[in-house]
Amino acid sequence: MSIREKQVPVITVDGPSGSGKGTICQLLARELGWELLDSGALYRLTALAARHHGVALEDVEALEVLAAHLDVQFRPADEGQEMQIVLEGEEVTHAIRNERVGEDASVIAALGPVRAALLNRQRDFARAPGLVADGRDMGTVVFPSAELKIYLDASAEERAQRRYKQLISKEPGASLDDILNDIKARDARDMNRVVAPLKPAPDAVRLDTTRMSIEAVLQAVLDEARHRGLR
Ligand code: C5P
């Protein structure tokens, strides 16, 4: 664990796809004025880099090298704008959100050497005044001594509905059944992998967001942060 991690307060938010982590983490980081780590983006970027360089998803050694040397910049967003992500000089902010890239990311995320190669890069995001870390293993592996650990969950059906609503404007042919099947497959892969499986840290605060609005979830997390003197 780096000295940096010990000095900077960290809030980790873990959970499955569609549990609302991404939105909550952005709002939380903005509200607190803290740094934000979207760790899923690093797995997605590695997957996209593999595609660009023609590296097969079975080639563990080449994937490890790619992950260790990812040439990526996260350009901070202006007020109300989305953060820009640049991979090897190319803007890929939207390209990495593609469903196929997400699938590939979840396959390579099961590989121990790839996870190890990304570990310090993730810890380097811990900068004053604090860090909000969004992912699957933020509270269990990457920031085990975080001041506050949140685990967000929701039923697979509700998460599929949320994803469908996001996608339908961009992909009119999107099918709710296909999305639900993809979500279940990704859950199974993320929860059953040997290295850093998706699970709540023993000391995590668990929130089922199935019937909660974004505002209610944000408020619940802010209340937990206040209890711990983090705001
Ligand atoms: O959160 P997002 O959907 O962007 O993550 C893409 C994939 O990356 C996930 O399905 C998961 O397999 C992997 N991931 C991970 N550990 C993290 C973040 C993401 O294994 N901390």
Residues whose N, C-alpha, C, O or C-beta is under 5 A from the ligand:
A	BS01	C5P	S17 S39 G40 A41 Y43 G102 A105 S106 A109 D134 G135 R136 D137 R186 D190
